Amino acid sequence: TIYSAITQMTETFTKTSDNKKNVVLVEYPRKGSWAVGFATKDNTGEISNKTQKKLVNVFIPTTPNPTSGFLLMFPKEEIIFLDMSFEEASRFIVSAGTSNPK
């Protein structure tokens, strides 16, 4: 079950074009604390309309099991897009930060 979930998530994120960055850095769970996450898509529809903000859906995986995590919506201007591959970010998360991305 875990293998298939990881495989599905990996396939989803690695199929994105090189121009589209999806590894992000966000302040979570509070200002001054940082988390690596995956931007899944721009949030459109009722949630963005009600908040009147340009939001991005971000999946924040948990350590050491990246198949569980949190779906959070951040204002686009509060997100830092990283030049890190999905694989590098996943390795960083699963290793609890002991492997440093390049």
LUMPA-826417 format. One record per residue: residue in three letters; residue number from 1; x, y, z of N, C-alpha, C, O in turn. Coordinates in pm, 1 decimal. Example, Ala and Ser with C-alpha at 12.3 -4.5 7.8 and 13.67 -1.06 7.14 Angstrom:
BEGIN
<'ALA'; 1; <1319.0; -569.0; 780.0>; <1230.0; -450.0; 780.0>; <1320.0; -330.0; 780.0>; <1423.6; -331.9; 846.5>>
<'SER'; 2; <1285.0; -225.0; 708.0>; <1367.0; -106.0; 714.0>; <1290.0; 3.0; 787.0>; <1340.9; 113.8; 803.9>>
This chain:
BEGIN
<'THR'; 1; <82.3; -119.1; 0.0>; <0.0; 0.0; 0.0>; <86.3; 125.0; 0.0>; <63.5; 217.3; -78.2>>
<'ILE'; 2; <186.4; 127.5; 88.7>; <274.6; 244.5; 95.1>; <352.3; 258.6; -34.9>; <366.6; 369.2; -87.1>>
<'TYR'; 3; <402.7; 147.2; -87.5>; <478.9; 151.2; -212.1>; <395.3; 207.8; -325.6>; <443.4; 292.4; -400.9>>
<'SER'; 4; <270.4; 162.7; -339.3>; <187.4; 210.9; -449.7>; <154.3; 358.0; -432.8>; <148.7; 431.0; -531.8>>
<'ALA'; 5; <132.3; 403.4; -310.5>; <104.0; 545.3; -287.8>; <225.0; 631.0; -321.2>; <211.9; 736.4; -383.4>>
<'ILE'; 6; <343.6; 585.3; -279.4>; <466.7; 659.8; -310.7>; <490.5; 660.6; -461.5>; <528.8; 762.9; -518.2>>
<'THR'; 7; <467.8; 547.0; -525.8>; <485.8; 538.2; -671.0>; <391.9; 633.9; -742.6>; <433.4; 704.5; -834.5>>
<'GLN'; 8; <266.6; 636.7; -701.6>; <169.7; 726.1; -765.2>; <209.2; 872.2; -745.6>; <202.1; 951.1; -839.9>>
<'MET'; 9; <250.6; 909.2; -624.6>; <289.6; 1046.8; -597.5>; <414.9; 1082.9; -676.9>; <423.7; 1192.3; -732.6>>
<'THR'; 10; <511.0; 992.0; -682.1>; <633.9; 1016.6; -757.8>; <603.4; 1036.6; -905.3>; <655.8; 1129.2; -967.2>>
<'GLU'; 11; <520.1; 951.7; -962.0>; <483.9; 964.5; -1103.2>; <415.3; 1097.2; -1130.7>; <441.6; 1160.7; -1232.8>>
<'THR'; 12; <328.2; 1139.3; -1041.3>; <256.4; 1265.8; -1058.9>; <353.2; 1382.3; -1062.4>; <343.8; 1467.5; -1150.7>>
<'PHE'; 13; <446.6; 1387.7; -967.7>; <536.4; 1501.8; -960.1>; <649.4; 1497.7; -1062.4>; <696.8; 1603.1; -1104.7>>
<'THR'; 14; <693.2; 1380.2; -1102.9>; <803.2; 1373.8; -1198.7>; <755.6; 1390.5; -1342.3>; <838.0; 1409.9; -1431.6>>
<'LYS'; 15; <625.1; 1383.5; -1367.4>; <573.3; 1403.6; -1502.6>; <560.8; 1550.8; -1538.8>; <537.3; 1583.7; -1655.1>>
<'THR'; 16; <576.3; 1640.6; -1440.5>; <565.6; 1782.2; -1470.6>; <685.4; 1824.1; -1554.0>; <793.6; 1766.4; -1543.5>>
<'SER'; 17; <664.5; 1924.8; -1636.5>; <773.5; 1970.7; -1723.6>; <882.5; 2036.0; -1640.1>; <858.2; 2080.0; -1527.7>>
<'ASP'; 18; <1002.4; 2041.8; -1695.8>; <1116.0; 2100.6; -1624.2>; <1092.5; 2246.9; -1592.4>; <1147.8; 2298.4; -1495.2>>
<'ASN'; 19; <1011.1; 2315.5; -1672.6>; <986.0; 2457.1; -1650.3>; <892.1; 2480.6; -1532.3>; <891.8; 2588.8; -1473.5>>
<'LYS'; 20; <814.2; 2381.5; -1498.5>; <720.0; 2397.4; -1388.6>; <781.7; 2344.4; -1260.8>; <803.9; 2224.2; -1246.7>>
<'LYS'; 21; <808.9; 2433.0; -1169.1>; <868.8; 2394.1; -1041.9>; <756.9; 2362.1; -944.0>; <659.2; 2436.4; -934.2>>
<'ASN'; 22; <770.8; 2252.6; -872.1>; <667.6; 2220.7; -775.2>; <721.1; 2197.6; -634.2>; <641.9; 2176.6; -542.2>>
<'VAL'; 23; <852.3; 2200.8; -614.2>; <908.0; 2189.0; -479.1>; <913.8; 2330.6; -421.9>; <971.4; 2421.7; -481.4>>
<'VAL'; 24; <852.1; 2346.0; -304.6>; <841.1; 2479.5; -247.1>; <887.6; 2481.5; -102.1>; <897.0; 2378.0; -36.1>>
<'LEU'; 25; <915.8; 2600.4; -55.4>; <950.3; 2626.1; 83.5>; <844.9; 2721.4; 137.7>; <819.9; 2827.0; 79.6>>
<'VAL'; 26; <783.2; 2684.0; 249.1>; <678.8; 2766.9; 309.1>; <703.2; 2779.8; 458.4>; <765.7; 2693.4; 519.9>>
<'GLU'; 27; <653.8; 2887.3; 515.5>; <661.7; 2903.9; 659.3>; <546.9; 2825.2; 721.3>; <430.3; 2862.5; 709.1>>
<'TYR'; 28; <582.3; 2715.3; 788.0>; <483.3; 2627.7; 848.6>; <550.3; 2545.8; 958.3>; <660.3; 2496.8; 933.0>>
<'PRO'; 29; <497.1; 2527.0; 1072.3>; <360.8; 2557.8; 1114.2>; <342.4; 2698.7; 1168.7>; <231.5; 2735.5; 1207.5>>
<'ARG'; 30; <448.7; 2778.1; 1172.5>; <436.2; 2917.0; 1217.4>; <541.8; 3001.2; 1147.9>; <634.6; 2946.6; 1088.2>>
<'LYS'; 31; <529.6; 3129.9; 1154.3>; <629.2; 3219.3; 1095.9>; <765.0; 3191.1; 1159.4>; <775.8; 3176.5; 1281.1>>
<'GLY'; 32; <867.6; 3183.6; 1076.6>; <1001.5; 3156.5; 1125.8>; <1040.3; 3009.6; 1122.4>; <1157.8; 2976.4; 1137.6>>
<'SER'; 33; <943.2; 2921.4; 1102.8>; <969.2; 2777.8; 1084.0>; <942.2; 2747.0; 937.7>; <847.6; 2799.5; 879.0>>
<'TRP'; 34; <1025.1; 2662.3; 879.4>; <1013.5; 2636.0; 736.0>; <986.7; 2488.9; 708.3>; <1034.4; 2400.8; 779.8>>
<'ALA'; 35; <909.8; 2464.2; 603.8>; <878.6; 2327.7; 562.4>; <892.6; 2316.8; 411.6>; <859.2; 2409.2; 337.4>>
<'VAL'; 36; <942.7; 2202.0; 367.7>; <948.9; 2172.1; 224.4>; <818.6; 2103.9; 187.2>; <772.0; 2013.7; 256.8>>
<'GLY'; 37; <760.7; 2147.8; 77.5>; <635.8; 2089.0; 31.7>; <631.8; 2081.9; -119.8>; <728.8; 2115.3; -187.9>>
<'PHE'; 38; <518.3; 2037.9; -170.9>; <498.8; 2022.9; -315.0>; <374.9; 2100.9; -357.5>; <263.5; 2071.8; -313.9>>
<'ALA'; 39; <396.2; 2200.7; -443.5>; <283.7; 2277.2; -497.5>; <212.1; 2187.8; -597.4>; <271.4; 2142.6; -695.3>>
<'THR'; 40; <84.2; 2162.7; -572.0>; <10.1; 2073.4; -659.7>; <-58.9; 2148.0; -772.1>; <-59.1; 2100.9; -885.8>>
<'LYS'; 41; <-117.0; 2262.5; -743.3>; <-177.4; 2345.1; -848.1>; <-227.4; 2475.3; -788.3>; <-241.3; 2488.6; -666.7>>
<'ASP'; 42; <-254.2; 2571.1; -876.2>; <-316.0; 2695.3; -831.4>; <-457.7; 2664.0; -786.5>; <-527.7; 2584.2; -848.7>>
<'ASN'; 43; <-498.6; 2727.0; -679.2>; <-632.2; 2705.2; -626.2>; <-727.4; 2801.9; -695.0>; <-711.7; 2923.6; -685.1>>
<'THR'; 44; <-824.2; 2748.2; -763.1>; <-925.3; 2831.4; -828.0>; <-1061.6; 2789.1; -777.4>; <-1078.2; 2677.7; -727.8>>
<'GLY'; 45; <-1156.6; 2875.2; -789.4>; <-1290.7; 2839.8; -745.8>; <-1329.1; 2908.0; -616.4>; <-1281.3; 3016.9; -584.4>>
<'GLU'; 46; <-1416.0; 2841.8; -543.0>; <-1478.9; 2903.8; -427.1>; <-1379.1; 2948.6; -320.4>; <-1392.0; 3058.6; -266.5>>
<'ILE'; 47; <-1280.2; 2865.4; -289.4>; <-1187.2; 2900.7; -181.2>; <-1110.4; 3027.4; -214.6>; <-1101.1; 3117.7; -131.4>>
<'SER'; 48; <-1055.6; 3035.6; -334.4>; <-983.9; 3157.7; -375.0>; <-1078.7; 3276.4; -382.8>; <-1043.0; 3387.9; -344.7>>
<'ASN'; 49; <-1198.8; 3252.3; -431.9>; <-1296.6; 3361.1; -442.0>; <-1334.7; 3414.7; -304.5>; <-1342.1; 3536.1; -285.4>>
<'LYS'; 50; <-1358.6; 3326.7; -209.8>; <-1399.2; 3368.7; -74.8>; <-1287.0; 3442.6; -1.7>; <-1312.6; 3538.4; 71.3>>
<'THR'; 51; <-1164.0; 3398.3; -21.3>; <-1051.1; 3464.3; 46.0>; <-1001.5; 3585.3; -32.5>; <-929.6; 3669.8; 20.9>>
<'GLN'; 52; <-1040.2; 3593.0; -159.0>; <-994.8; 3698.5; -250.7>; <-842.1; 3705.9; -255.5>; <-782.5; 3813.6; -254.3>>
<'LYS'; 53; <-781.5; 3587.5; -260.9>; <-635.6; 3577.4; -271.4>; <-600.9; 3475.9; -379.1>; <-678.4; 3384.5; -407.4>>
<'LYS'; 54; <-483.3; 3493.2; -438.6>; <-430.8; 3393.9; -532.3>; <-360.9; 3287.7; -448.8>; <-249.2; 3307.7; -400.9>>
<'LEU'; 55; <-428.5; 3174.4; -432.0>; <-376.7; 3067.9; -347.3>; <-316.8; 2955.6; -430.2>; <-355.3; 2933.2; -545.0>>
<'VAL'; 56; <-221.7; 2885.5; -369.8>; <-161.8; 2767.1; -430.4>; <-181.2; 2651.9; -332.6>; <-154.7; 2665.8; -213.2>>
<'ASN'; 57; <-227.5; 2538.4; -383.7>; <-241.3; 2417.7; -301.8>; <-102.9; 2358.4; -281.2>; <-29.4; 2337.2; -377.7>>
<'VAL'; 58; <-66.9; 2331.5; -156.4>; <64.4; 2277.3; -123.5>; <45.2; 2154.6; -33.8>; <-22.9; 2160.9; 68.6>>
<'PHE'; 59; <106.6; 2043.4; -74.3>; <106.9; 1922.7; 8.1>; <234.4; 1923.1; 89.3>; <344.3; 1925.8; 34.0>>
<'ILE'; 60; <219.4; 1920.4; 221.9>; <333.4; 1913.9; 313.5>; <340.9; 1771.0; 366.4>; <259.5; 1732.4; 450.3>>
<'PRO'; 61; <438.1; 1691.0; 318.5>; <448.2; 1552.1; 364.7>; <505.8; 1543.4; 505.7>; <575.4; 1634.0; 551.6>>
<'THR'; 62; <475.5; 1433.3; 572.9>; <531.1; 1410.8; 706.0>; <656.6; 1324.2; 695.3>; <678.5; 1255.9; 595.3>>
<'THR'; 63; <737.7; 1328.7; 799.9>; <860.2; 1249.9; 807.4>; <837.3; 1135.6; 904.5>; <777.0; 1160.8; 1008.8>>
<'PRO'; 64; <878.7; 1015.3; 880.8>; <951.0; 965.0; 765.1>; <858.6; 907.8; 657.5>; <906.6; 857.9; 555.7>>
<'ASN'; 65; <727.0; 914.1; 678.4>; <632.6; 857.4; 581.9>; <573.4; 969.1; 496.4>; <477.4; 1033.6; 538.5>>
<'PRO'; 66; <628.0; 993.2; 378.1>; <583.0; 1105.4; 296.3>; <447.2; 1084.3; 230.0>; <397.6; 1173.7; 161.5>>
<'THR'; 67; <386.1; 966.6; 249.5>; <253.7; 946.4; 190.0>; <144.4; 1008.8; 275.0>; <31.2; 1023.8; 228.9>>
<'SER'; 68; <176.6; 1045.5; 398.8>; <80.4; 1120.0; 479.4>; <130.2; 1262.7; 490.2>; <249.1; 1289.6; 472.9>>
<'GLY'; 69; <40.3; 1352.5; 518.5>; <79.5; 1491.7; 528.8>; <-42.0; 1581.3; 534.7>; <-151.7; 1538.7; 570.7>>
<'PHE'; 70; <-19.9; 1707.0; 498.5>; <-123.5; 1807.9; 508.0>; <-140.5; 1878.9; 374.7>; <-42.7; 1908.9; 306.3>>
<'LEU'; 71; <-264.4; 1905.3; 338.6>; <-292.8; 1990.5; 224.2>; <-323.0; 2128.9; 279.4>; <-420.5; 2148.2; 352.0>>
<'LEU'; 72; <-239.4; 2223.8; 244.6>; <-256.0; 2361.4; 289.8>; <-263.0; 2452.7; 168.8>; <-211.9; 2419.5; 61.9>>
<'MET'; 73; <-326.1; 2567.2; 185.9>; <-335.4; 2664.9; 77.9>; <-263.2; 2790.9; 122.6>; <-296.9; 2850.4; 224.9>>
<'PHE'; 74; <-163.0; 2830.9; 44.2>; <-83.0; 2948.2; 76.9>; <-102.0; 3056.5; -27.8>; <-116.7; 3026.1; -146.2>>
<'PRO'; 75; <-101.8; 3183.4; 14.2>; <-98.6; 3290.4; -85.4>; <29.1; 3276.7; -168.8>; <136.9; 3250.3; -115.4>>
<'LYS'; 76; <15.5; 3294.8; -298.6>; <127.4; 3273.7; -390.3>; <251.1; 3353.8; -349.6>; <363.7; 3306.4; -364.7>>
<'GLU'; 77; <230.4; 3474.7; -298.1>; <345.2; 3559.2; -262.7>; <419.1; 3511.1; -138.4>; <527.5; 3561.1; -108.5>>
<'GLU'; 78; <362.8; 3415.1; -65.6>; <428.3; 3361.8; 53.3>; <503.9; 3232.0; 26.3>; <556.7; 3170.5; 118.9>>
<'ILE'; 79; <509.3; 3190.3; -99.6>; <573.7; 3064.6; -136.4>; <707.1; 3092.3; -203.0>; <718.0; 3181.1; -287.6>>
<'ILE'; 80; <808.4; 3016.0; -164.7>; <938.7; 3021.6; -230.9>; <952.2; 2894.5; -313.5>; <952.8; 2784.3; -258.8>>
<'PHE'; 81; <962.9; 2909.7; -444.9>; <980.5; 2794.9; -533.5>; <1128.2; 2759.3; -538.4>; <1212.3; 2845.9; -562.4>>
<'LEU'; 82; <1160.3; 2632.7; -515.9>; <1298.8; 2586.9; -508.8>; <1343.2; 2522.2; -639.9>; <1261.1; 2470.2; -715.5>>
<'ASP'; 83; <1472.7; 2526.0; -665.6>; <1532.9; 2458.3; -781.3>; <1576.3; 2318.0; -739.6>; <1689.9; 2277.4; -763.8>>
<'MET'; 84; <1486.2; 2245.9; -677.9>; <1515.5; 2113.7; -625.8>; <1421.3; 2015.2; -695.4>; <1304.0; 2045.2; -717.5>>
<'SER'; 85; <1473.4; 1899.4; -728.8>; <1388.7; 1798.8; -792.8>; <1298.6; 1733.4; -688.4>; <1324.2; 1741.1; -568.3>>
<'PHE'; 86; <1194.2; 1669.8; -736.1>; <1103.7; 1596.3; -648.2>; <1180.6; 1488.7; -571.8>; <1157.7; 1467.8; -452.7>>
<'GLU'; 87; <1272.3; 1420.5; -641.4>; <1349.4; 1313.7; -578.7>; <1438.5; 1367.4; -466.6>; <1446.8; 1307.3; -359.5>>
<'GLU'; 88; <1505.2; 1480.8; -491.1>; <1591.4; 1539.9; -388.3>; <1509.6; 1581.3; -266.5>; <1549.8; 1556.7; -152.8>>
<'ALA'; 89; <1395.0; 1644.2; -290.6>; <1310.1; 1687.9; -180.1>; <1257.1; 1567.9; -102.3>; <1253.3; 1570.4; 20.7>>
<'SER'; 90; <1216.5; 1463.4; -173.2>; <1165.3; 1343.4; -106.6>; <1272.2; 1278.6; -20.6>; <1244.6; 1236.2; 91.6>>
<'ARG'; 91; <1394.0; 1270.6; -72.3>; <1504.9; 1212.1; 3.4>; <1531.0; 1294.9; 130.4>; <1554.8; 1239.2; 237.6>>
<'PHE'; 92; <1526.2; 1426.4; 117.1>; <1546.7; 1516.9; 230.2>; <1439.1; 1493.9; 337.1>; <1469.7; 1489.1; 456.2>>
<'ILE'; 93; <1314.9; 1480.1; 294.5>; <1202.8; 1461.5; 387.6>; <1208.9; 1324.8; 454.9>; <1196.7; 1315.3; 577.0>>
<'VAL'; 94; <1227.6; 1219.0; 376.3>; <1229.5; 1082.2; 431.5>; <1346.0; 1063.5; 526.8>; <1334.5; 990.5; 625.2>>
<'SER'; 95; <1458.9; 1129.0; 498.7>; <1577.8; 1113.9; 583.8>; <1573.3; 1204.8; 705.9>; <1670.2; 1212.6; 781.4>>
<'ALA'; 96; <1461.1; 1273.6; 725.5>; <1445.9; 1367.1; 839.9>; <1551.0; 1476.7; 834.9>; <1598.9; 1522.9; 938.5>>
<'GLY'; 97; <1586.3; 1517.6; 714.4>; <1679.8; 1628.3; 696.9>; <1826.2; 1590.6; 705.9>; <1911.6; 1679.2; 706.9>>
<'THR'; 98; <1858.1; 1462.3; 712.4>; <1998.3; 1423.1; 722.8>; <2068.3; 1421.2; 588.2>; <2191.3; 1422.0; 583.3>>
<'SER'; 99; <1992.7; 1418.6; 478.1>; <2055.3; 1429.6; 345.7>; <2028.6; 1569.2; 293.8>; <1913.5; 1611.0; 281.2>>
<'ASN'; 100; <2134.6; 1640.7; 263.9>; <2120.1; 1776.8; 215.9>; <2107.0; 1779.6; 65.4>; <2190.6; 1723.6; -5.5>>
<'PRO'; 101; <2000.0; 1845.9; 14.3>; <1988.9; 1863.0; -131.2>; <2102.2; 1953.2; -180.7>; <2158.4; 2032.4; -105.1>>
<'LYS'; 102; <2133.8; 1939.3; -308.5>; <2243.3; 2019.4; -364.7>; <2210.3; 2165.9; -365.6>; <2291.5; 2247.2; -409.7>>
